[in-house]
Amino acid sequence: MNGFAHIAVLAMIIIAGFYAVWFRDLLSSVISLAVFSLLLSLEFFILQAPDVAIAEAAIGAGLSTAIYIIALRACNALKKSGGGDRK
Amino acid sequence: MITAMIWTLMISAALGFWRVIVGPTVPDRIVAADALSIILTTTLALLGLVFNNPVFLDIAIAFAVLAFADVLIMAKFFEHGELHL
C-alpha cells in the first residue's frame, strides 16, 4: 500500500514541477507551483520528517505562493500605468 | 479500513490534479488546487493516524490555515478583474 502511494506522490511531484515551468500563463504557473509545494510537504510527511514538512507547508505552500501572487498583481499594475517608473 | 480511505483520497487527488493540469481557465485551476489542498489535508490527518503519532496532526492544522489564506489571496487577485496576463 505504502509503496505505490509513495510512487504516485513522487510522479505527481515531477508532473507538477514540469507544468510549473511549461505553462505560459503566469498565474497558472504559480498555482502549479503551489500544488508542487503541497505534494512535496506530503512527501516529507511520508518520509516521517514532521518538522521539515511543517516548514515546507508554512513557507512553500503558504507564504511563497501569496508573495508570488502579490508580485504578479504589482507587475500588472506597473504594466498598466505604462512602463516601469511612475511619472 | 484506513488504507481503503487513503486509496480513495489518492484517487480523488489524482482527479483534482488532472483538472489543475488541463483546466482551460485559471479559475478552474484555482478551485481544483483548493479542493486538492483539502483532500491532502485529510490525507495528512489519516496518515497521522496510520503512523500513530499525534505530532503529525499539527502539520494538517498549519496546512489548513495556510491553504485558506492562499485561496483568499488568489480570490483577491481576481477582485479588480486584472485576469488576462
Backbone of each chain as nested JSON, in Angstrom:
{
  "chains": [
    {"id": "A", "residues": [
      {"number": 1, "name": "MET", "atoms": {"N": [0.846, -1.191, 0.0], "CA": [0.0, 0.0, 0.0], "C": [0.865, 1.218, 0.0]}},
      {"number": 2, "name": "ASN", "atoms": {"N": [1.872, 1.236, 0.877], "CA": [2.638, 2.461, 1.043], "C": [3.545, 2.725, -0.145]}},
      {"number": 3, "name": "GLY", "atoms": {"N": [4.059, 1.638, -0.746], "CA": [4.981, 1.824, -1.851], "C": [4.327, 2.457, -3.056]}},
      {"number": 4, "name": "PHE", "atoms": {"N": [3.142, 1.965, -3.42], "CA": [2.502, 2.51, -4.615], "C": [2.042, 3.943, -4.404]}},
      {"number": 5, "name": "ALA", "atoms": {"N": [1.515, 4.238, -3.182], "CA": [1.101, 5.616, -2.903], "C": [2.304, 6.549, -2.926]}},
      {"number": 6, "name": "HIS", "atoms": {"N": [3.419, 6.058, -2.423], "CA": [4.653, 6.851, -2.433], "C": [5.089, 7.17, -3.866]}},
      {"number": 7, "name": "ILE", "atoms": {"N": [5.043, 6.14, -4.737], "CA": [5.437, 6.361, -6.13], "C": [4.464, 7.309, -6.82]}},
      {"number": 8, "name": "ALA", "atoms": {"N": [3.162, 7.191, -6.487], "CA": [2.177, 8.088, -7.101], "C": [2.434, 9.531, -6.694]}},
      {"number": 9, "name": "VAL", "atoms": {"N": [2.763, 9.754, -5.406], "CA": [3.051, 11.117, -4.948], "C": [4.301, 11.649, -5.636]}},
      {"number": 10, "name": "LEU", "atoms": {"N": [5.314, 10.804, -5.8], "CA": [6.542, 11.256, -6.463], "C": [6.288, 11.608, -7.926]}},
      {"number": 11, "name": "ALA", "atoms": {"N": [5.457, 10.781, -8.61], "CA": [5.156, 11.075, -10.01], "C": [4.379, 12.377, -10.132]}},
      {"number": 12, "name": "MET", "atoms": {"N": [3.44, 12.615, -9.192], "CA": [2.687, 13.867, -9.257], "C": [3.593, 15.063, -8.976]}},
      {"number": 13, "name": "ILE", "atoms": {"N": [4.61, 14.897, -8.1], "CA": [5.57, 15.985, -7.855], "C": [6.313, 16.327, -9.14]}},
      {"number": 14, "name": "ILE", "atoms": {"N": [6.754, 15.288, -9.872], "CA": [7.501, 15.536, -11.112], "C": [6.614, 16.236, -12.137]}},
      {"number": 15, "name": "ILE", "atoms": {"N": [5.357, 15.765, -12.266], "CA": [4.473, 16.365, -13.274], "C": [4.145, 17.813, -12.912]}},
      {"number": 16, "name": "ALA", "atoms": {"N": [3.917, 18.084, -11.607], "CA": [3.6, 19.45, -11.192], "C": [4.786, 20.376, -11.421]}},
      {"number": 17, "name": "GLY", "atoms": {"N": [6.0, 19.9, -11.15], "CA": [7.182, 20.728, -11.4], "C": [7.37, 21.011, -12.87]}},
      {"number": 18, "name": "PHE", "atoms": {"N": [7.1, 19.983, -13.71], "CA": [7.217, 20.192, -15.158], "C": [6.225, 21.238, -15.641]}},
      {"number": 19, "name": "TYR", "atoms": {"N": [4.969, 21.133, -15.167], "CA": [3.974, 22.073, -15.669], "C": [4.156, 23.461, -15.083]}},
      {"number": 20, "name": "ALA", "atoms": {"N": [4.792, 23.591, -13.909], "CA": [5.096, 24.92, -13.385], "C": [6.056, 25.652, -14.313]}},
      {"number": 21, "name": "VAL", "atoms": {"N": [6.916, 24.911, -15.011], "CA": [7.807, 25.546, -15.989], "C": [7.11, 25.712, -17.326]}},
      {"number": 22, "name": "TRP", "atoms": {"N": [6.206, 24.779, -17.675], "CA": [5.679, 24.691, -19.025], "C": [4.601, 25.724, -19.335]}},
      {"number": 23, "name": "PHE", "atoms": {"N": [3.792, 26.101, -18.317], "CA": [2.66, 26.991, -18.574], "C": [3.123, 28.355, -19.051]}},
      {"number": 24, "name": "ARG", "atoms": {"N": [2.416, 28.919, -20.057], "CA": [2.713, 30.274, -20.493], "C": [2.058, 31.292, -19.583]}},
      {"number": 25, "name": "ASP", "atoms": {"N": [0.88, 30.959, -19.054], "CA": [0.159, 31.856, -18.157], "C": [0.837, 31.851, -16.785]}},
      {"number": 26, "name": "LEU", "atoms": {"N": [1.195, 33.036, -16.307], "CA": [1.994, 33.09, -15.081], "C": [1.203, 32.671, -13.854]}},
      {"number": 27, "name": "LEU", "atoms": {"N": [-0.092, 33.021, -13.812], "CA": [-0.891, 32.647, -12.642], "C": [-1.089, 31.137, -12.583]}},
      {"number": 28, "name": "SER", "atoms": {"N": [-1.29, 30.499, -13.744], "CA": [-1.384, 29.034, -13.77], "C": [-0.088, 28.407, -13.304]}},
      {"number": 29, "name": "SER", "atoms": {"N": [1.027, 29.023, -13.676], "CA": [2.325, 28.507, -13.26], "C": [2.482, 28.594, -11.748]}},
      {"number": 30, "name": "VAL", "atoms": {"N": [2.01, 29.709, -11.155], "CA": [2.101, 29.86, -9.7], "C": [1.212, 28.834, -9.0]}},
      {"number": 31, "name": "ILE", "atoms": {"N": [0.015, 28.576, -9.573], "CA": [-0.875, 27.576, -8.977], "C": [-0.238, 26.186, -9.047]}},
      {"number": 32, "name": "SER", "atoms": {"N": [0.4, 25.892, -10.175], "CA": [1.069, 24.597, -10.299], "C": [2.232, 24.486, -9.31]}},
      {"number": 33, "name": "LEU", "atoms": {"N": [2.91, 25.605, -9.078], "CA": [3.997, 25.601, -8.086], "C": [3.452, 25.388, -6.677]}},
      {"number": 34, "name": "ALA", "atoms": {"N": [2.25, 25.932, -6.405], "CA": [1.624, 25.715, -5.099], "C": [1.283, 24.241, -4.909]}},
      {"number": 35, "name": "VAL", "atoms": {"N": [0.767, 23.613, -5.982], "CA": [0.448, 22.183, -5.893], "C": [1.718, 21.365, -5.704]}},
      {"number": 36, "name": "PHE", "atoms": {"N": [2.783, 21.769, -6.402], "CA": [4.082, 21.107, -6.239], "C": [4.552, 21.171, -4.792]}},
      {"number": 37, "name": "SER", "atoms": {"N": [4.429, 22.344, -4.183], "CA": [4.89, 22.514, -2.81], "C": [4.044, 21.714, -1.829]}},
      {"number": 38, "name": "LEU", "atoms": {"N": [2.738, 21.665, -2.129], "CA": [1.813, 20.882, -1.298], "C": [2.166, 19.392, -1.337]}},
      {"number": 39, "name": "LEU", "atoms": {"N": [2.43, 18.898, -2.547], "CA": [2.783, 17.483, -2.677], "C": [4.141, 17.196, -2.061]}},
      {"number": 40, "name": "LEU", "atoms": {"N": [5.053, 18.177, -2.12], "CA": [6.37, 17.995, -1.505], "C": [6.24, 17.91, 0.018]}},
      {"number": 41, "name": "SER", "atoms": {"N": [5.302, 18.701, 0.566], "CA": [5.039, 18.608, 2.002], "C": [4.507, 17.224, 2.369]}},
      {"number": 42, "name": "LEU", "atoms": {"N": [3.609, 16.685, 1.514], "CA": [3.093, 15.332, 1.762], "C": [4.209, 14.297, 1.678]}},
      {"number": 43, "name": "GLU", "atoms": {"N": [5.157, 14.528, 0.764], "CA": [6.274, 13.599, 0.614], "C": [7.175, 13.614, 1.863]}},
      {"number": 44, "name": "PHE", "atoms": {"N": [7.451, 14.803, 2.391], "CA": [8.219, 14.887, 3.64], "C": [7.479, 14.195, 4.782]}},
      {"number": 45, "name": "PHE", "atoms": {"N": [6.146, 14.321, 4.739], "CA": [5.32, 13.68, 5.754], "C": [5.444, 12.16, 5.673]}},
      {"number": 46, "name": "ILE", "atoms": {"N": [5.41, 11.631, 4.445], "CA": [5.51, 10.179, 4.256], "C": [6.884, 9.69, 4.7]}},
      {"number": 47, "name": "LEU", "atoms": {"N": [7.92, 10.518, 4.478], "CA": [9.268, 10.146, 4.895], "C": [9.512, 10.366, 6.385]}},
      {"number": 48, "name": "GLN", "atoms": {"N": [8.443, 10.673, 7.14], "CA": [8.485, 10.773, 8.612], "C": [9.391, 11.903, 9.093]}},
      {"number": 49, "name": "ALA", "atoms": {"N": [9.288, 13.07, 8.448], "CA": [10.024, 14.24, 8.908], "C": [9.028, 15.363, 9.186]}},
      {"number": 50, "name": "PRO", "atoms": {"N": [8.401, 15.354, 10.359], "CA": [7.302, 16.306, 10.576], "C": [7.75, 17.76, 10.646]}},
      {"number": 51, "name": "ASP", "atoms": {"N": [8.966, 18.032, 11.145], "CA": [9.377, 19.432, 11.254], "C": [9.671, 20.029, 9.887]}},
      {"number": 52, "name": "VAL", "atoms": {"N": [10.312, 19.237, 9.022], "CA": [10.564, 19.71, 7.652], "C": [9.241, 19.907, 6.921]}},
      {"number": 53, "name": "ALA", "atoms": {"N": [8.303, 18.988, 7.147], "CA": [7.01, 19.093, 6.474], "C": [6.263, 20.333, 6.923]}},
      {"number": 54, "name": "ILE", "atoms": {"N": [6.354, 20.661, 8.221], "CA": [5.608, 21.834, 8.691], "C": [6.264, 23.113, 8.181]}},
      {"number": 55, "name": "ALA", "atoms": {"N": [7.6, 23.132, 8.052], "CA": [8.262, 24.306, 7.481], "C": [7.921, 24.456, 6.015]}},
      {"number": 56, "name": "GLU", "atoms": {"N": [7.89, 23.331, 5.281], "CA": [7.553, 23.381, 3.859], "C": [6.114, 23.844, 3.649]}},
      {"number": 57, "name": "ALA", "atoms": {"N": [5.202, 23.351, 4.497], "CA": [3.802, 23.753, 4.348], "C": [3.634, 25.225, 4.659]}},
      {"number": 58, "name": "ALA", "atoms": {"N": [4.363, 25.736, 5.656], "CA": [4.191, 27.136, 6.034], "C": [4.845, 28.054, 5.017]}},
      {"number": 59, "name": "ILE", "atoms": {"N": [6.082, 27.769, 4.641], "CA": [6.824, 28.69, 3.775], "C": [6.497, 28.438, 2.31]}},
      {"number": 60, "name": "GLY", "atoms": {"N": [6.621, 27.172, 1.878], "CA": [6.453, 26.885, 0.46], "C": [5.033, 27.047, -0.018]}},
      {"number": 61, "name": "ALA", "atoms": {"N": [4.107, 26.357, 0.641], "CA": [2.736, 26.374, 0.149], "C": [2.003, 27.634, 0.566]}},
      {"number": 62, "name": "GLY", "atoms": {"N": [2.33, 28.191, 1.723], "CA": [1.582, 29.35, 2.196], "C": [2.173, 30.659, 1.755]}},
      {"number": 63, "name": "LEU", "atoms": {"N": [3.37, 30.97, 2.25], "CA": [3.906, 32.325, 2.09], "C": [4.377, 32.603, 0.675]}},
      {"number": 64, "name": "SER", "atoms": {"N": [5.116, 31.643, 0.064], "CA": [5.724, 31.981, -1.22], "C": [4.67, 32.12, -2.307]}},
      {"number": 65, "name": "THR", "atoms": {"N": [3.598, 31.307, -2.235], "CA": [2.533, 31.454, -3.226], "C": [1.853, 32.809, -3.1]}},
      {"number": 66, "name": "ALA", "atoms": {"N": [1.588, 33.212, -1.851], "CA": [0.946, 34.509, -1.628], "C": [1.837, 35.637, -2.127]}},
      {"number": 67, "name": "ILE", "atoms": {"N": [3.134, 35.53, -1.864], "CA": [4.04, 36.602, -2.286], "C": [4.169, 36.643, -3.803]}},
      {"number": 68, "name": "TYR", "atoms": {"N": [4.175, 35.453, -4.452], "CA": [4.216, 35.432, -5.918], "C": [2.981, 36.093, -6.504]}},
      {"number": 69, "name": "ILE", "atoms": {"N": [1.812, 35.818, -5.904], "CA": [0.585, 36.383, -6.467], "C": [0.557, 37.888, -6.268]}},
      {"number": 70, "name": "ILE", "atoms": {"N": [1.011, 38.356, -5.079], "CA": [1.052, 39.8, -4.846], "C": [2.031, 40.467, -5.811]}},
      {"number": 71, "name": "ALA", "atoms": {"N": [3.162, 39.808, -6.067], "CA": [4.139, 40.375, -7.0], "C": [3.589, 40.413, -8.416]}},
      {"number": 72, "name": "LEU", "atoms": {"N": [2.826, 39.369, -8.806], "CA": [2.215, 39.333, -10.133], "C": [1.227, 40.477, -10.301]}},
      {"number": 73, "name": "ARG", "atoms": {"N": [0.472, 40.724, -9.245], "CA": [-0.505, 41.809, -9.291], "C": [0.2, 43.162, -9.394]}},
      {"number": 74, "name": "ALA", "atoms": {"N": [1.29, 43.329, -8.661], "CA": [2.034, 44.587, -8.721], "C": [2.636, 44.783, -10.109]}},
      {"number": 75, "name": "CYS", "atoms": {"N": [3.121, 43.719, -10.735], "CA": [3.673, 43.834, -12.09], "C": [2.598, 44.262, -13.068]}},
      {"number": 76, "name": "ASN", "atoms": {"N": [1.39, 43.705, -12.934], "CA": [0.301, 44.107, -13.812], "C": [-0.031, 45.568, -13.647]}},
      {"number": 77, "name": "ALA", "atoms": {"N": [-0.046, 46.06, -12.398], "CA": [-0.372, 47.455, -12.16], "C": [0.683, 48.349, -12.802]}},
      {"number": 78, "name": "LEU", "atoms": {"N": [1.944, 47.934, -12.702], "CA": [3.006, 48.729, -13.317], "C": [2.867, 48.72, -14.827]}},
      {"number": 79, "name": "LYS", "atoms": {"N": [2.497, 47.545, -15.407], "CA": [2.394, 47.456, -16.854], "C": [1.255, 48.317, -17.363]}},
      {"number": 80, "name": "LYS", "atoms": {"N": [0.168, 48.388, -16.549], "CA": [-0.976, 49.174, -16.986], "C": [-0.662, 50.665, -16.98]}},
      {"number": 81, "name": "SER", "atoms": {"N": [0.164, 51.1, -15.999], "CA": [0.455, 52.527, -15.926], "C": [1.51, 52.928, -16.951]}},
      {"number": 82, "name": "GLY", "atoms": {"N": [1.965, 51.97, -17.76], "CA": [2.857, 52.314, -18.854], "C": [4.311, 52.353, -18.46]}},
      {"number": 83, "name": "GLY", "atoms": {"N": [4.984, 51.236, -18.598], "CA": [6.404, 51.206, -18.304], "C": [6.688, 50.938, -16.847]}},
      {"number": 84, "name": "GLY", "atoms": {"N": [7.939, 51.051, -16.464], "CA": [8.311, 50.682, -15.124], "C": [8.161, 51.79, -14.112]}},
      {"number": 85, "name": "ASP", "atoms": {"N": [8.472, 53.012, -14.497], "CA": [8.58, 54.076, -13.49], "C": [7.305, 54.901, -13.429]}},
      {"number": 86, "name": "ARG", "atoms": {"N": [6.961, 55.258, -12.191], "CA": [5.82, 56.174, -12.028], "C": [6.28, 57.57, -12.429]}},
      {"number": 87, "name": "LYS", "atoms": {"N": [5.444, 58.334, -13.016], "CA": [5.666, 59.669, -13.608], "C": [6.988, 59.753, -14.354]}}
    ]},
    {"id": "B", "residues": [
      {"number": 1, "name": "MET", "atoms": {"N": [-9.322, -0.608, 6.601], "CA": [-10.323, 0.466, 6.515], "C": [-9.645, 1.797, 6.206]}},
      {"number": 2, "name": "ILE", "atoms": {"N": [-8.64, 2.14, 7.022], "CA": [-7.917, 3.399, 6.797], "C": [-7.178, 3.347, 5.465]}},
      {"number": 3, "name": "THR", "atoms": {"N": [-6.675, 2.152, 5.119], "CA": [-5.99, 2.008, 3.836], "C": [-6.933, 2.283, 2.677]}},
      {"number": 4, "name": "ALA", "atoms": {"N": [-8.165, 1.75, 2.785], "CA": [-9.135, 1.997, 1.711], "C": [-9.479, 3.475, 1.619]}},
      {"number": 5, "name": "MET", "atoms": {"N": [-9.568, 4.149, 2.792], "CA": [-9.864, 5.583, 2.764], "C": [-8.723, 6.358, 2.116]}},
      {"number": 6, "name": "ILE", "atoms": {"N": [-7.485, 5.967, 2.429], "CA": [-6.349, 6.671, 1.831], "C": [-6.302, 6.444, 0.328]}},
      {"number": 7, "name": "TRP", "atoms": {"N": [-6.649, 5.215, -0.106], "CA": [-6.674, 4.938, -1.543], "C": [-7.716, 5.797, -2.252]}},
      {"number": 8, "name": "THR", "atoms": {"N": [-8.916, 5.885, -1.645], "CA": [-9.966, 6.706, -2.26], "C": [-9.532, 8.163, -2.348]}},
      {"number": 9, "name": "LEU", "atoms": {"N": [-8.899, 8.663, -1.267], "CA": [-8.446, 10.055, -1.281], "C": [-7.35, 10.264, -2.308]}},
      {"number": 10, "name": "MET", "atoms": {"N": [-6.481, 9.264, -2.509], "CA": [-5.426, 9.431, -3.501], "C": [-5.996, 9.447, -4.914]}},
      {"number": 11, "name": "ILE", "atoms": {"N": [-7.054, 8.628, -5.145], "CA": [-7.679, 8.644, -6.474], "C": [-8.326, 9.994, -6.743]}},
      {"number": 12, "name": "SER", "atoms": {"N": [-9.029, 10.543, -5.725], "CA": [-9.651, 11.852, -5.955], "C": [-8.603, 12.945, -6.06]}},
      {"number": 13, "name": "ALA", "atoms": {"N": [-7.47, 12.784, -5.369], "CA": [-6.387, 13.763, -5.529], "C": [-5.827, 13.713, -6.939]}},
      {"number": 14, "name": "ALA", "atoms": {"N": [-5.745, 12.495, -7.522], "CA": [-5.259, 12.402, -8.902], "C": [-6.226, 13.074, -9.868]}},
      {"number": 15, "name": "LEU", "atoms": {"N": [-7.548, 12.934, -9.612], "CA": [-8.524, 13.592, -10.494], "C": [-8.421, 15.11, -10.39]}},
      {"number": 16, "name": "GLY", "atoms": {"N": [-8.28, 15.631, -9.154], "CA": [-8.124, 17.074, -8.983], "C": [-6.837, 17.576, -9.606]}},
      {"number": 17, "name": "PHE", "atoms": {"N": [-5.796, 16.748, -9.532], "CA": [-4.519, 17.117, -10.133], "C": [-4.642, 17.205, -11.653]}},
      {"number": 18, "name": "TRP", "atoms": {"N": [-5.434, 16.265, -12.218], "CA": [-5.694, 16.307, -13.656], "C": [-6.402, 17.602, -14.038]}},
      {"number": 19, "name": "ARG", "atoms": {"N": [-7.32, 18.06, -13.204], "CA": [-8.025, 19.302, -13.511], "C": [-7.093, 20.505, -13.391]}},
      {"number": 20, "name": "VAL", "atoms": {"N": [-6.142, 20.443, -12.449], "CA": [-5.163, 21.533, -12.352], "C": [-4.334, 21.597, -13.625]}},
      {"number": 21, "name": "ILE", "atoms": {"N": [-3.984, 20.446, -14.196], "CA": [-3.117, 20.452, -15.378], "C": [-3.883, 20.901, -16.612]}},
      {"number": 22, "name": "VAL", "atoms": {"N": [-5.048, 20.302, -16.895], "CA": [-5.7, 20.56, -18.171], "C": [-6.782, 21.631, -18.083]}},
      {"number": 23, "name": "GLY", "atoms": {"N": [-7.004, 22.216, -16.892], "CA": [-8.107, 23.154, -16.745], "C": [-8.012, 24.29, -17.737]}},
      {"number": 24, "name": "PRO", "atoms": {"N": [-9.067, 24.544, -18.517], "CA": [-8.902, 25.528, -19.583], "C": [-8.717, 26.955, -19.061]}},
      {"number": 25, "name": "THR", "atoms": {"N": [-9.392, 27.304, -17.975], "CA": [-9.274, 28.67, -17.471], "C": [-8.587, 28.661, -16.117]}},
      {"number": 26, "name": "VAL", "atoms": {"N": [-8.161, 29.855, -15.693], "CA": [-7.453, 29.964, -14.423], "C": [-8.356, 29.692, -13.213]}},
      {"number": 27, "name": "PRO", "atoms": {"N": [-9.61, 30.164, -13.162], "CA": [-10.457, 29.819, -12.008], "C": [-10.668, 28.329, -11.824]}},
      {"number": 28, "name": "ASP", "atoms": {"N": [-10.716, 27.568, -12.924], "CA": [-10.771, 26.105, -12.81], "C": [-9.579, 25.591, -12.011]}},
      {"number": 29, "name": "ARG", "atoms": {"N": [-8.413, 26.121, -12.341], "CA": [-7.196, 25.657, -11.676], "C": [-7.185, 26.067, -10.215]}},
      {"number": 30, "name": "ILE", "atoms": {"N": [-7.724, 27.263, -9.913], "CA": [-7.72, 27.711, -8.517], "C": [-8.636, 26.821, -7.68]}},
      {"number": 31, "name": "VAL", "atoms": {"N": [-9.844, 26.549, -8.193], "CA": [-10.789, 25.728, -7.427], "C": [-10.254, 24.301, -7.287]}},
      {"number": 32, "name": "ALA", "atoms": {"N": [-9.605, 23.797, -8.358], "CA": [-9.048, 22.445, -8.274], "C": [-7.904, 22.386, -7.268]}},
      {"number": 33, "name": "ALA", "atoms": {"N": [-7.084, 23.45, -7.22], "CA": [-5.986, 23.459, -6.244], "C": [-6.512, 23.546, -4.825]}},
      {"number": 34, "name": "ASP", "atoms": {"N": [-7.622, 24.294, -4.639], "CA": [-8.231, 24.371, -3.313], "C": [-8.775, 23.017, -2.883]}},
      {"number": 35, "name": "ALA", "atoms": {"N": [-9.483, 22.34, -3.804], "CA": [-10.014, 21.006, -3.489], "C": [-8.885, 20.027, -3.201]}},
      {"number": 36, "name": "LEU", "atoms": {"N": [-7.793, 20.169, -3.976], "CA": [-6.636, 19.29, -3.775], "C": [-6.011, 19.525, -2.403]}},
      {"number": 37, "name": "SER", "atoms": {"N": [-5.954, 20.787, -1.969], "CA": [-5.372, 21.058, -0.652], "C": [-6.244, 20.483, 0.452]}},
      {"number": 38, "name": "ILE", "atoms": {"N": [-7.572, 20.54, 0.275], "CA": [-8.456, 19.954, 1.296], "C": [-8.283, 18.441, 1.344]}},
      {"number": 39, "name": "ILE", "atoms": {"N": [-8.226, 17.806, 0.16], "CA": [-8.055, 16.351, 0.094], "C": [-6.733, 15.94, 0.743]}},
      {"number": 40, "name": "LEU", "atoms": {"N": [-5.671, 16.706, 0.457], "CA": [-4.38, 16.321, 1.018], "C": [-4.292, 16.615, 2.51]}},
      {"number": 41, "name": "THR", "atoms": {"N": [-5.039, 17.619, 3.006], "CA": [-5.094, 17.826, 4.458], "C": [-5.732, 16.631, 5.152]}},
      {"number": 42, "name": "THR", "atoms": {"N": [-6.827, 16.123, 4.54], "CA": [-7.466, 14.922, 5.099], "C": [-6.521, 13.732, 5.049]}},
      {"number": 43, "name": "THR", "atoms": {"N": [-5.763, 13.626, 3.948], "CA": [-4.799, 12.529, 3.84], "C": [-3.725, 12.639, 4.922]}},
      {"number": 44, "name": "LEU", "atoms": {"N": [-3.297, 13.884, 5.218], "CA": [-2.297, 14.067, 6.272], "C": [-2.835, 13.617, 7.621]}},
      {"number": 45, "name": "ALA", "atoms": {"N": [-4.1, 13.968, 7.913], "CA": [-4.686, 13.558, 9.192], "C": [-4.774, 12.033, 9.281]}},
      {"number": 46, "name": "LEU", "atoms": {"N": [-5.19, 11.385, 8.154], "CA": [-5.292, 9.921, 8.165], "C": [-3.929, 9.264, 8.295]}},
      {"number": 47, "name": "LEU", "atoms": {"N": [-2.907, 9.862, 7.654], "CA": [-1.572, 9.276, 7.773], "C": [-1.021, 9.445, 9.187]}},
      {"number": 48, "name": "GLY", "atoms": {"N": [-1.405, 10.536, 9.868], "CA": [-1.052, 10.671, 11.273], "C": [-1.656, 9.558, 12.111]}},
      {"number": 49, "name": "LEU", "atoms": {"N": [-2.869, 9.133, 11.701], "CA": [-3.498, 8.002, 12.398], "C": [-2.76, 6.708, 12.093]}},
      {"number": 50, "name": "VAL", "atoms": {"N": [-2.29, 6.564, 10.847], "CA": [-1.57, 5.344, 10.472], "C": [-0.237, 5.255, 11.201]}},
      {"number": 51, "name": "PHE", "atoms": {"N": [0.503, 6.388, 11.224], "CA": [1.818, 6.386, 11.863], "C": [1.732, 6.398, 13.382]}},
      {"number": 52, "name": "ASN", "atoms": {"N": [0.517, 6.644, 13.902], "CA": [0.255, 6.601, 15.342], "C": [1.118, 7.605, 16.114]}},
      {"number": 53, "name": "ASN", "atoms": {"N": [1.13, 8.837, 15.605], "CA": [1.942, 9.873, 16.223], "C": [1.165, 11.196, 16.153]}},
      {"number": 54, "name": "PRO", "atoms": {"N": [0.755, 11.739, 17.291], "CA": [-0.079, 12.944, 17.233], "C": [0.654, 14.198, 16.779]}},
      {"number": 55, "name": "VAL", "atoms": {"N": [1.982, 14.137, 16.672], "CA": [2.722, 15.309, 16.191], "C": [2.346, 15.628, 14.755]}},
      {"number": 56, "name": "PHE", "atoms": {"N": [2.013, 14.57, 13.992], "CA": [1.722, 14.763, 12.574], "C": [0.432, 15.532, 12.35]}},
      {"number": 57, "name": "LEU", "atoms": {"N": [-0.425, 15.625, 13.367], "CA": [-1.669, 16.367, 13.187], "C": [-1.413, 17.866, 13.104]}},
      {"number": 58, "name": "ASP", "atoms": {"N": [-0.324, 18.355, 13.726], "CA": [-0.018, 19.783, 13.685], "C": [0.211, 20.257, 12.255]}},
      {"number": 59, "name": "ILE", "atoms": {"N": [0.823, 19.385, 11.435], "CA": [1.069, 19.756, 10.044], "C": [-0.252, 19.973, 9.332]}},
      {"number": 60, "name": "ALA", "atoms": {"N": [-1.219, 19.092, 9.589], "CA": [-2.521, 19.234, 8.936], "C": [-3.184, 20.542, 9.346]}},
      {"number": 61, "name": "ILE", "atoms": {"N": [-3.056, 20.912, 10.64], "CA": [-3.67, 22.16, 11.106], "C": [-3.014, 23.369, 10.445]}},
      {"number": 62, "name": "ALA", "atoms": {"N": [-1.675, 23.414, 10.471], "CA": [-0.955, 24.542, 9.859], "C": [-1.259, 24.62, 8.383]}},
      {"number": 63, "name": "PHE", "atoms": {"N": [-1.331, 23.458, 7.73], "CA": [-1.577, 23.458, 6.301], "C": [-2.974, 23.942, 5.963]}},
      {"number": 64, "name": "ALA", "atoms": {"N": [-3.967, 23.576, 6.783], "CA": [-5.341, 24.013, 6.524], "C": [-5.44, 25.528, 6.627]}},
      {"number": 65, "name": "VAL", "atoms": {"N": [-4.819, 26.11, 7.666], "CA": [-4.858, 27.564, 7.835], "C": [-4.196, 28.268, 6.657]}},
      {"number": 66, "name": "LEU", "atoms": {"N": [-3.011, 27.776, 6.234], "CA": [-2.275, 28.472, 5.189], "C": [-2.913, 28.292, 3.827]}},
      {"number": 67, "name": "ALA", "atoms": {"N": [-3.533, 27.129, 3.568], "CA": [-4.212, 26.946, 2.285], "C": [-5.409, 27.875, 2.179]}},
      {"number": 68, "name": "PHE", "atoms": {"N": [-6.082, 28.094, 3.303], "CA": [-7.2, 29.046, 3.293], "C": [-6.706, 30.445, 2.956]}},
      {"number": 69, "name": "ALA", "atoms": {"N": [-5.594, 30.861, 3.558], "CA": [-5.046, 32.194, 3.265], "C": [-4.642, 32.302, 1.803]}},
      {"number": 70, "name": "ASP", "atoms": {"N": [-4.096, 31.222, 1.242], "CA": [-3.697, 31.218, -0.161], "C": [-4.88, 31.462, -1.086]}},
      {"number": 71, "name": "VAL", "atoms": {"N": [-5.96, 30.706, -0.853], "CA": [-7.123, 30.845, -1.724], "C": [-7.741, 32.227, -1.564]}},
      {"number": 72, "name": "LEU", "atoms": {"N": [-7.669, 32.78, -0.34], "CA": [-8.183, 34.134, -0.112], "C": [-7.393, 35.142, -0.937]}},
      {"number": 73, "name": "ILE", "atoms": {"N": [-6.072, 34.986, -0.987], "CA": [-5.26, 35.927, -1.757], "C": [-5.491, 35.757, -3.244]}},
      {"number": 74, "name": "MET", "atoms": {"N": [-5.681, 34.49, -3.7], "CA": [-5.992, 34.282, -5.114], "C": [-7.324, 34.924, -5.48]}},
      {"number": 75, "name": "ALA", "atoms": {"N": [-8.309, 34.845, -4.586], "CA": [-9.6, 35.478, -4.861], "C": [-9.458, 36.991, -4.88]}},
      {"number": 76, "name": "LYS", "atoms": {"N": [-8.585, 37.54, -4.045], "CA": [-8.365, 38.982, -4.046], "C": [-7.664, 39.433, -5.315]}},
      {"number": 77, "name": "PHE", "atoms": {"N": [-6.892, 38.541, -5.913], "CA": [-6.262, 38.854, -7.188], "C": [-7.309, 39.101, -8.263]}},
      {"number": 78, "name": "PHE", "atoms": {"N": [-8.403, 38.344, -8.211], "CA": [-9.431, 38.473, -9.238], "C": [-10.42, 39.583, -8.947]}},
      {"number": 79, "name": "GLU", "atoms": {"N": [-10.224, 40.287, -7.842], "CA": [-11.257, 41.227, -7.427], "C": [-11.365, 42.389, -8.408]}},
      {"number": 80, "name": "HIS", "atoms": {"N": [-10.24, 42.833, -8.943], "CA": [-10.261, 44.007, -9.805], "C": [-10.278, 43.644, -11.272]}},
      {"number": 81, "name": "GLY", "atoms": {"N": [-10.45, 42.381, -11.584], "CA": [-10.618, 41.981, -12.962], "C": [-9.349, 41.971, -13.782]}},
      {"number": 82, "name": "GLU", "atoms": {"N": [-8.182, 42.075, -13.145], "CA": [-6.958, 42.019, -13.935], "C": [-6.533, 40.563, -14.074]}},
      {"number": 83, "name": "LEU", "atoms": {"N": [-7.249, 39.855, -14.945], "CA": [-7.112, 38.412, -15.049], "C": [-6.211, 38.033, -16.211]}},
      {"number": 84, "name": "HIS", "atoms": {"N": [-6.356, 38.731, -17.35], "CA": [-5.653, 38.29, -18.551], "C": [-4.23, 38.803, -18.533]}},
      {"number": 85, "name": "LEU", "atoms": {"N": [-3.311, 37.915, -18.273], "CA": [-1.911, 38.329, -18.173], "C": [-1.266, 38.354, -19.55]}}
    ]}
  ]
}
